[in-house]
Amino acid sequence: MAEKSLITIIIPVYNKEAYLKRCLDSVLSQTYPHLEVLLVDDCSKDGSLKICEDYAKRDARVRVLKQEENAGASAARNAGIEAATGDYIGFTDADDWIEPEMYEALLDAIRKAKPGSHMVQLMSRNYAPDGTLVVPPRREDGRCEVLARDDYFRELIMHEGDSSFCTKLFERDFLQKYRFAEGKKNEDFELLLRMMPDLEAGIPTVGMAGYNIRLSEDSVTRGEYRQELYEDMMYNAFTACRIARDHYPEYLEEGRRFRLVQALDFLLHIPIEEMRRKNAFYMRIVRFVRSEKTEIRKNRYLNKKQRSYLKLLAFSPRGVRSVHRVTMKLRGK
């Protein structure tokens, strides 16, 4: 690949006026300058589009794409993938920001990677809305280690791996074979599952914290309950377990644990008022948990607290949730 490889950075934009300038300044200040920045406006109702257009006037590397209707982040990303002309493609969310050396480090890693390493990744930091560091990077030793595909799959289903597309750089020819599932939640994880068979050379991973995530209030507090998010998460969990069964049988126990932990997360967050027989999804999850009594008892990867909650919820989900709600109130949570 030529020294001046072009990197396309796709940024979906929807009502991010308050954070967009910091994001764009961080992207355009990269130490690697050969960039194509695609700002995909998803029919913003605030001043986001004007900010995008102002930056495009000032910097020839910036292009603005306008969606005809508000269709969500996945559709905006897909529009960016179709329009990208770079040799490589990366993503940034409009309310996050990146470190100056991020894409230089990722480009160096993907150039040195073995053939068939279609993507590389680095570390991230998570910040609360008040600027407090909530989740530090896993490592910052600067080394690039190749994570085997099987190990990466295990990390994902054990909630240890990074499923975000914003910490990664992809070969354009590879990525353009795929599209994000539109109208779905948890779409990054879903697409990685589909990509998994093609990541046979492993995933080079740089020990550098290059991406900074601004957690929204909803991220911290769980915000408004949205059942469709949990439906998509459970779909992905069952898909991951099938993949483990068919391709990584050595990780089948981890896959079964993944389904149970996702089900537990749902049952601890669904409003008690929604725990009704007419809620078909809720009833399916309750029946699933009740059918997994042996797995709950024997799975080595469930911790004591998870095991206890699952047993109790299988017996009396509404009763357990009522007690749980009172306990959380007493603790001030």
C-alpha positions in Angstrom: 0.0 0.0 0.0 1.3 3.4 -0.9 2.7 5.6 1.9 -0.2 8.1 1.5 -3.1 5.7 2.0 -6.4 7.4 2.4 -8.5 6.8 5.5 -12.2 7.5 5.4 -13.7 8.3 8.8 -17.5 8.0 8.9 -19.4 10.1 11.5 -23.2 9.8 11.8 -24.6 13.1 13.0 -28.0 13.6 14.6 -28.7 16.4 17.1 -25.1 16.5 18.4 -24.6 20.3 18.3 -23.2 20.5 21.8 -20.4 18.0 21.2 -19.8 18.0 17.5 -17.1 20.6 17.3 -14.9 18.8 19.9 -15.3 15.6 17.9 -14.5 17.2 14.5 -11.5 19.1 16.0 -10.0 15.9 17.3 -10.5 14.1 14.0 -9.0 16.9 11.9 -6.1 17.2 14.2 -4.8 13.7 13.6 -1.1 13.3 13.1 -1.9 11.2 10.0 -3.4 13.9 7.7 -4.6 11.9 4.7 -8.2 11.7 5.6 -11.6 11.7 4.1 -14.2 12.7 6.7 -17.8 11.8 5.8 -20.3 13.6 8.0 -23.6 11.9 7.5 -26.4 14.1 8.8 -29.5 12.1 9.7 -32.0 15.0 9.5 -30.8 16.8 12.6 -33.2 19.3 14.1 -30.6 21.4 15.9 -27.6 23.3 14.5 -25.6 20.1 13.7 -25.9 20.4 10.0 -24.7 24.0 9.9 -21.6 23.0 11.9 -21.0 20.2 9.5 -21.3 22.5 6.5 -19.0 25.1 8.1 -16.3 22.5 8.7 -16.6 21.3 5.1 -16.1 24.9 3.8 -12.9 25.2 5.9 -11.3 21.8 5.3 -11.4 20.1 1.9 -11.1 16.7 3.6 -14.6 17.0 4.9 -17.7 16.0 3.0 -21.3 16.3 4.2 -23.9 13.6 3.2 -27.5 14.4 3.9 -30.0 11.6 4.6 -33.4 12.2 3.1 -35.1 11.0 6.2 -34.2 10.2 9.8 -33.2 6.5 9.6 -30.8 6.0 12.5 -27.1 5.5 13.0 -26.9 2.2 11.1 -28.4 3.7 8.0 -26.1 6.7 8.2 -23.1 4.4 8.6 -24.2 2.3 5.6 -24.5 5.5 3.5 -20.9 6.4 4.6 -19.6 2.9 3.7 -21.1 3.2 0.2 -19.6 6.7 -0.3 -16.2 6.0 1.1 -13.2 6.2 -1.3 -10.4 5.6 1.3 -8.2 2.5 1.4 -9.3 2.1 5.0 -12.5 3.0 6.9 -13.0 4.0 10.5 -15.9 5.3 12.5 -16.4 8.0 15.1 -19.5 8.9 17.1 -20.4 12.6 17.0 -20.4 13.0 20.8 -17.0 11.3 21.3 -13.5 12.4 20.6 -10.2 10.8 19.6 -6.5 11.2 20.5 -4.2 12.8 17.9 -2.2 9.6 17.2 -5.2 7.3 16.9 -5.3 6.7 13.2 -1.6 6.8 12.7 -1.3 3.9 15.2 -4.1 2.0 13.6 -2.7 2.4 10.1 0.8 1.3 11.3 -0.8 -1.8 12.8 -2.9 -2.8 9.8 0.1 -2.3 7.4 2.2 -4.6 9.5 -0.5 -7.2 10.0 -0.6 -10.6 8.3 -2.7 -11.0 5.1 -6.2 -11.7 6.1 -6.2 -9.3 9.1 -9.0 -7.2 7.8 -9.3 -5.0 10.8 -7.2 -3.7 13.7 -8.3 -2.1 17.0 -7.0 -0.2 20.0 -8.2 0.8 23.5 -10.8 3.3 24.7 -11.7 5.3 27.8 -15.3 5.9 29.0 -16.2 9.2 30.7 -19.3 10.1 32.7 -21.2 13.2 31.7 -19.3 15.2 34.4 -16.0 14.2 32.9 -15.1 11.5 35.4 -13.2 8.6 34.0 -15.5 5.6 34.5 -13.8 2.8 32.5 -10.1 3.0 32.0 -8.3 1.3 29.0 -7.5 -2.4 29.4 -3.9 -1.7 28.7 -1.6 1.1 27.6 1.7 -0.6 27.0 1.9 0.5 23.3 2.4 -3.1 22.1 0.5 -4.6 19.2 -0.7 -8.1 20.0 -2.6 -10.3 17.6 -5.7 -11.7 19.2 -6.7 -15.0 17.7 -10.2 -15.1 16.2 -11.4 -17.8 18.7 -10.1 -15.8 21.6 -11.7 -12.6 20.4 -15.1 -14.4 20.1 -14.7 -15.7 23.7 -13.8 -12.2 24.9 -17.0 -10.8 23.3 -19.3 -13.3 24.8 -17.7 -13.0 28.2 -18.2 -9.2 28.2 -14.4 -8.6 28.1 -13.9 -7.7 24.4 -14.6 -4.5 22.6 -17.4 -4.7 20.1 -17.4 -1.0 19.2 -16.6 -0.2 15.6 -15.3 3.2 16.7 -12.0 1.7 18.1 -11.3 -0.1 14.8 -9.9 0.4 11.3 -11.0 -1.8 8.4 -9.8 -2.5 5.0 -12.4 -0.8 2.7 -12.6 -3.8 0.3 -13.4 -6.0 3.3 -15.9 -3.8 5.0 -17.8 -2.9 1.9 -19.0 -6.6 1.7 -21.1 -5.9 4.9 -23.8 -3.5 6.1 -25.1 -2.7 9.5 -28.5 -4.0 10.3 -30.8 -1.0 10.0 -33.6 -0.5 12.5 -31.8 -2.7 15.1 -30.0 -2.0 18.4 -26.8 -3.6 19.5 -25.8 -3.5 15.8 -22.0 -3.4 16.3 -22.1 -6.7 18.1 -24.4 -8.3 15.5 -22.2 -7.3 12.6 -19.1 -8.6 14.3 -20.8 -12.0 14.7 -21.4 -12.0 10.9 -17.8 -11.0 10.3 -16.3 -13.6 12.5 -15.7 -16.4 9.9 -13.7 -13.9 7.8 -11.3 -12.9 10.6 -9.2 -16.0 10.3 -5.9 -14.2 10.6 -6.8 -12.7 14.0 -7.3 -9.1 15.2 -4.2 -7.0 15.8 -4.8 -5.0 19.0 -2.8 -1.9 19.9 -2.3 -1.2 23.6 -3.0 2.5 23.3 -6.1 4.4 24.5 -7.0 6.3 21.3 -10.8 6.6 21.6 -12.7 8.6 24.2 -16.4 7.7 24.8 -18.7 10.3 26.4 -21.3 8.3 28.2 -24.8 9.9 28.0 -27.1 10.1 31.0 -29.0 7.2 29.5 -25.9 5.1 29.4 -25.1 5.7 33.0 -28.7 5.4 34.4 -30.1 3.1 31.8 -32.5 5.9 31.0 -35.9 5.1 29.5 -36.7 1.4 29.2 -36.7 0.2 25.6 -37.7 -3.4 25.1 -36.6 -3.5 21.5 -33.0 -3.1 22.7 -33.3 -6.1 24.9 -35.0 -8.1 22.2 -32.0 -7.4 19.8 -29.5 -8.2 22.6 -31.2 -11.5 23.3 -31.3 -12.3 19.6 -27.6 -11.7 19.4 -27.0 -13.8 22.5 -28.8 -16.8 21.1 -27.0 -16.3 17.8 -23.6 -16.2 19.6 -24.4 -19.4 21.4 -25.3 -21.1 18.1 -22.0 -20.0 16.7 -20.2 -21.4 19.7 -22.0 -24.7 19.3 -21.2 -25.0 15.6 -17.7 -23.5 15.4 -16.2 -23.0 18.8 -17.5 -26.0 20.9 -14.7 -25.4 23.4 -16.5 -22.1 24.3 -20.1 -23.5 24.4 -20.3 -23.1 28.2 -19.3 -19.5 27.8 -22.0 -19.1 25.1 -24.6 -20.6 27.4 -23.5 -18.2 30.2 -23.8 -15.3 27.8 -27.5 -16.1 27.1 -28.3 -16.3 30.8 -26.5 -13.1 31.7 -28.3 -11.2 29.0 -31.6 -12.6 30.1 -30.7 -11.6 33.7 -30.0 -8.1 32.5 -33.4 -7.9 30.9 -35.3 -9.3 33.9 -33.6 -6.8 36.2 -34.5 -3.8 34.1 -37.9 -4.4 32.7 -40.4 -2.3 34.6 -42.5 -4.4 36.9 -45.6 -3.1 35.2 -44.4 -4.7 31.9 -44.0 -8.1 33.5 -47.3 -9.4 32.2 -48.4 -12.5 30.4 -49.5 -10.4 27.4 -45.8 -9.4 27.0 -44.8 -12.2 24.7 -41.1 -11.4 24.8 -41.0 -11.3 28.6 -42.8 -14.6 28.8 -40.3 -16.2 26.4 -37.4 -15.1 28.5 -39.0 -16.3 31.7 -39.7 -19.7 30.1 -36.1 -19.8 28.9 -34.6 -19.1 32.3 -36.9 -21.7 33.9 -35.7 -24.3 31.3 -32.1 -23.6 32.2 -32.1 -24.7 35.8 -29.4 -27.3 35.3 -27.2 -24.8 33.4 -27.7 -22.1 36.1 -26.5 -24.6 38.8 -23.5 -26.0 36.9 -22.1 -23.3 34.6 -18.6 -22.4 35.9 -18.7 -18.9 34.5 -21.7 -17.6 36.4 -20.7 -15.9 39.6 -22.5 -16.5 42.9 -24.7 -13.3 42.6 -25.8 -14.1 39.0 -26.6 -17.7 39.9 -28.7 -16.6 42.9 -30.6 -14.0 41.0 -31.4 -16.4 38.1 -32.7 -19.1 40.5 -34.9 -16.6 42.2 -36.2 -15.0 39.0 -37.0 -18.4 37.6 -39.1 -19.1 40.6 -40.9 -15.7 41.0 -39.8 -12.9 38.6 -42.3 -10.3 39.7 -41.8 -11.0 43.4 -38.1 -10.8 43.1 -38.2 -7.6 41.2 -40.5 -6.0 43.8 -38.0 -6.8 46.5 -35.1 -5.7 44.3 -36.8 -2.3 43.7 -37.3 -1.7 47.4 -33.7 -2.7 48.1 -32.3 -0.3 45.5 -34.4 2.5 46.9 -33.1 1.9 50.4 -29.5 2.0 49.0 -30.3 5.2 47.2 -29.9 3.8 43.7 
